[in-house]
Amino acid sequence: MPGKRLNIDEHAGQILSTKYGSSKPLNLNSGRPYSLKFHPIEFYGDYSRDFPFRATLAGDPFSIDFYEDLEQAKAIYTMNHAMGMKNILYRAFSSLSENMEFMSYWNLSKEEVSPMDLNGTYWTSFPYNPYTIGYEGRDAWRNFFINFMKILFDAGVDGVEFDGGEGCYDYGSFDPETIQKFNQYLASKYTPEELSERFGISDINSFNFTQYLRDLGYHKYACEVGAGPVIVNPGDAPANDPDPHVRALWEEWDNFKRLMLLELYKLLWENISQWEQETGREFYISTRVGLPGWFVDLPFLQYVDGVNWEYCWFSAPAFGDRPDIIG
């Protein structure tokens, strides 16, 4: 039924949470080896050192966006499983759908899930590329994200490949919820004395990073989101501000944006691991991130099974006497 909210209790059970001040911070050096459970599997008829799947490609005859898609999907996926085939879906990371009715159907409001620019405007980039509905640091979007993935899991999907897996890292979000998390991040990392010395912050509880940037005039900057909307965003201009406090704070903002993204991947991994244990099934997650300075997505490897390739494109790298195939 259009406009129906996702029933968290019915479809996903308990959602594992990620909170600041935890005694178990994100660990960049743990987790099982990259794609261990999926290698080697045939890809295009060969055992490839680069691609872990043999893929039979076809245009999507249907998509899972709404409840009414589920029965058709379950029937087809059951048939595929009987033939030994896996069902791997392509999904845009920051929207989970390319259907124009997706937000209204699931009753998703911009004020609850979407990023906000420096002028207080909540924005989406839809149906333009990059597809964007939600910001990875917002709790309502995280909850919906995990629950929608559970719907796909229960329908018989064997994995998802995310495109645009860097989310809204380039833009961030200046909404009150995210800014409060930024304050919590700073407070968990620095003492009040350090906050004052490094950033000129006298009271972290009343500090508002959005207003701070506006007072500096950065609300006069704008950028275009792909082929989508023009938003008020300073880009990287604060990194070159003459005030060392501003530059230092902007560096922490950059670290914080990366943390927001990594937390969502961690949350997804924890929940999928729980579903796998409960059902005895395996669920594959691949993504395309490529954040600058992250050494080919190294911090994400502990939370995904593959990065930076797309099985759903008819393409493969040169291998042996084979040339590159790009489609």
C-alpha positions in Angstrom: 0.0 0.0 0.0 1.5 3.4 -1.0 2.5 5.5 1.9 2.9 2.6 4.3 5.8 2.8 6.7 8.2 -0.1 6.9 7.3 -2.3 9.9 10.7 -2.7 11.6 9.5 -5.4 14.0 7.9 -7.4 11.3 10.7 -7.4 8.7 14.0 -7.0 10.5 13.8 -7.8 14.1 16.5 -6.1 16.2 18.7 -3.6 14.5 22.2 -3.5 15.9 23.2 0.0 16.7 26.4 2.0 16.5 26.9 4.7 19.1 29.6 7.1 20.1 31.5 6.6 23.3 31.4 2.9 22.8 34.1 0.7 24.4 34.4 -1.1 21.0 35.4 1.6 18.4 35.6 0.8 14.7 38.6 -1.4 14.1 40.4 -0.9 10.8 42.5 -4.0 11.2 40.0 -6.8 11.9 37.5 -8.9 10.0 37.7 -12.0 7.8 39.9 -11.9 4.7 38.6 -10.0 1.7 36.0 -12.1 -0.2 37.3 -15.3 1.4 34.0 -17.1 1.4 33.3 -16.4 -2.2 36.6 -17.4 -3.9 37.0 -19.1 -6.3 33.7 -19.2 -8.2 33.5 -19.2 -12.0 33.1 -15.8 -13.8 32.4 -15.8 -17.5 33.4 -19.5 -17.6 36.9 -18.9 -16.2 38.3 -19.1 -12.7 39.4 -15.5 -12.3 41.8 -14.0 -9.8 39.8 -10.7 -10.1 36.1 -11.6 -10.1 34.5 -14.1 -7.8 31.3 -14.9 -9.7 30.4 -16.5 -13.0 27.6 -14.1 -14.2 24.8 -14.7 -16.6 23.7 -11.2 -17.5 20.3 -9.9 -18.6 18.4 -6.7 -18.3 16.3 -6.5 -15.1 12.8 -7.7 -16.0 11.6 -6.4 -12.7 12.8 -4.6 -9.6 12.1 -5.0 -5.9 11.0 -1.5 -4.8 7.6 -2.2 -3.3 5.7 -4.9 -1.3 3.8 -6.0 -4.4 7.1 -6.9 -6.1 8.0 -9.5 -3.6 5.9 -12.5 -4.6 7.1 -12.3 -8.2 10.7 -11.9 -7.0 10.4 -14.8 -4.6 9.1 -17.2 -7.3 11.9 -16.2 -9.8 14.6 -16.4 -7.2 13.4 -19.9 -6.0 13.6 -21.1 -9.6 17.1 -19.7 -10.0 18.2 -21.3 -6.8 16.9 -24.7 -8.1 19.3 -24.2 -11.1 22.2 -23.3 -8.9 22.1 -19.6 -9.7 22.7 -16.7 -7.4 20.6 -13.6 -7.3 22.7 -10.4 -7.0 21.0 -7.1 -7.2 22.4 -3.7 -8.3 21.4 -0.8 -6.0 22.3 2.8 -5.8 23.8 3.2 -2.3 22.2 6.5 -1.3 18.7 5.8 -2.7 18.3 2.0 -2.8 16.0 2.5 -5.8 15.7 4.3 -9.1 11.9 4.4 -8.9 10.5 7.9 -8.7 7.7 6.7 -6.4 10.1 5.1 -3.8 10.1 8.0 -1.3 6.4 8.5 -1.3 5.6 4.8 -1.2 7.7 4.2 1.9 6.7 7.6 3.4 10.2 8.8 3.6 10.5 12.6 4.3 13.4 14.7 3.5 13.4 16.2 6.9 13.9 12.8 8.5 16.3 11.0 6.1 17.9 13.4 3.6 21.0 15.6 3.7 20.7 19.3 4.4 22.8 22.1 2.8 24.3 25.1 4.6 21.1 27.2 4.0 18.9 24.7 5.8 17.4 23.1 2.6 16.9 19.4 2.7 17.8 18.0 -0.8 17.6 14.9 -2.9 19.2 14.1 -6.3 16.6 12.0 -7.9 16.2 10.7 -10.6 19.4 12.4 -11.4 22.8 10.8 -11.1 24.1 10.4 -8.4 20.9 9.0 -7.0 20.5 10.4 -3.5 17.6 10.1 -1.0 19.2 9.6 2.4 22.3 10.7 4.2 24.3 7.8 5.7 24.7 9.5 9.1 21.0 10.0 9.8 19.4 7.4 12.1 16.0 7.3 10.2 17.8 6.5 6.9 20.1 4.0 8.6 17.0 2.2 10.1 15.2 2.2 6.8 18.3 1.1 4.9 18.8 -2.0 7.1 15.2 -2.9 7.1 14.9 -2.7 3.3 17.9 -4.9 3.0 16.2 -7.4 5.2 13.2 -7.4 2.8 15.6 -8.2 0.0 17.3 -10.9 2.1 13.9 -12.5 3.0 12.8 -12.4 -0.7 15.7 -14.7 -1.6 18.3 -12.2 -2.8 21.8 -13.6 -2.4 23.6 -10.3 -2.4 23.7 -6.7 -3.4 26.2 -4.6 -5.2 26.2 -0.9 -4.3 27.1 1.8 -6.8 28.0 5.2 -5.5 29.1 3.5 -2.3 30.8 6.7 -1.0 27.3 8.0 -0.2 27.2 11.8 0.4 30.8 12.0 1.6 31.5 14.8 -0.9 28.8 17.0 0.5 28.1 16.0 4.1 24.9 17.1 5.8 24.4 20.2 8.1 21.1 19.0 9.6 20.7 19.4 13.4 20.9 15.6 14.0 24.2 15.3 12.2 25.7 18.4 13.7 24.8 17.0 17.2 26.7 13.8 16.3 29.6 15.9 15.2 29.7 17.6 18.6 29.6 14.2 20.2 32.5 13.0 18.0 34.6 16.0 18.9 33.8 15.7 22.6 34.7 12.0 22.6 38.1 12.8 21.0 39.2 16.0 22.8 39.2 17.4 26.3 37.5 20.9 26.8 41.0 22.4 27.0 42.0 20.8 23.7 38.8 21.9 22.0 39.6 25.5 23.0 43.2 25.3 22.0 42.8 23.5 18.7 39.5 24.8 17.4 38.6 27.9 19.5 35.5 26.1 20.9 34.7 27.3 24.3 31.6 25.2 24.9 31.0 22.1 22.8 27.4 21.7 24.0 26.4 25.0 22.5 28.7 24.9 19.5 26.8 24.8 16.1 29.1 24.0 13.2 26.4 25.0 10.6 26.1 28.4 12.1 29.9 28.6 12.5 30.4 28.2 8.8 27.6 30.6 7.9 29.1 33.3 10.1 32.3 32.8 8.2 30.5 33.4 4.9 30.6 29.9 3.5 26.9 29.9 2.9 27.7 32.0 -0.2 29.3 29.0 -1.9 27.3 26.6 -4.1 27.9 23.4 -6.0 25.9 21.1 -8.3 25.2 17.6 -7.2 26.1 15.6 -10.4 23.4 16.4 -12.9 21.0 17.2 -10.1 20.3 20.1 -7.8 22.5 23.1 -7.0 23.1 23.2 -3.2 24.7 25.6 -0.8 27.9 23.9 0.1 31.5 25.2 0.7 33.2 22.3 -1.1 36.8 22.3 0.2 37.1 26.0 0.6 37.4 25.9 4.5 40.5 23.7 4.1 42.3 26.8 2.8 40.8 29.3 5.3 43.5 31.7 6.8 42.4 30.8 10.3 44.2 27.7 11.6 41.2 26.9 13.8 38.9 26.7 10.8 41.3 24.5 8.9 41.8 22.2 11.8 38.0 21.9 12.4 37.4 21.3 8.7 39.9 18.4 8.8 37.9 16.9 11.7 34.7 17.4 9.7 36.2 15.4 6.9 37.2 12.6 9.2 33.7 12.6 10.7 32.0 12.3 7.3 34.1 9.2 6.6 33.2 7.8 10.0 29.5 8.3 9.2 29.9 6.3 6.0 32.0 3.6 7.7 29.4 3.2 10.5 26.6 2.4 8.1 28.7 -0.3 6.4 29.5 -1.7 9.9 25.8 -1.6 10.9 24.9 -3.4 7.7 27.6 -6.0 8.2 26.6 -6.7 11.7 22.9 -7.2 10.8 23.7 -9.4 7.8 26.0 -11.5 9.9 23.1 -12.0 12.3 20.7 -13.0 9.5 23.2 -15.4 8.1 23.6 -17.1 11.4 19.9 -17.3 11.9 19.2 -18.8 8.5 22.4 -20.6 7.4 22.4 -18.6 4.2 25.2 -16.4 2.8 24.7 -12.8 1.6 27.2 -11.0 -0.6 27.9 -7.3 -0.4 30.0 -5.4 -2.9 30.5 -1.7 -3.2 32.2 1.1 -5.1 33.7 3.7 -2.8 37.1 5.0 -3.8 37.4 7.8 -1.2 40.6 9.9 -1.7 43.5 8.9 0.5 41.8 5.6 1.7 44.1 3.3 -0.2 41.5 1.6 -2.4 38.8 1.4 0.3 41.0 -0.4 2.8 38.9 0.5 5.9 35.8 -1.0 4.2 37.2 -4.4 3.5 36.3 -5.7 7.0 32.6 -5.0 6.3 32.1 -6.0 2.7 32.9 -9.0 0.4 34.2 -7.0 -2.6 35.0 -3.4 -3.7 35.3 -1.5 -6.9 34.1 -3.9 -9.5 30.6 -4.5 -11.0 29.6 -8.0 -12.0 26.5 -6.5 -13.6 28.5 -4.6 -16.3 29.6 -6.8 -19.2 33.3 -6.1 -18.5 36.4 -7.9 -17.4 40.0 -7.0 -17.1 42.7 -8.4 -19.3 43.6 -11.9 -18.1 46.1 -14.2 -19.8 45.6 -13.8 -23.5 42.3 -12.1 -23.1 42.0 -8.4 -23.8 40.0 -5.9 -21.7 36.2 -6.3 -22.2 34.4 -3.1 -21.5 30.6 -2.9 -21.9 
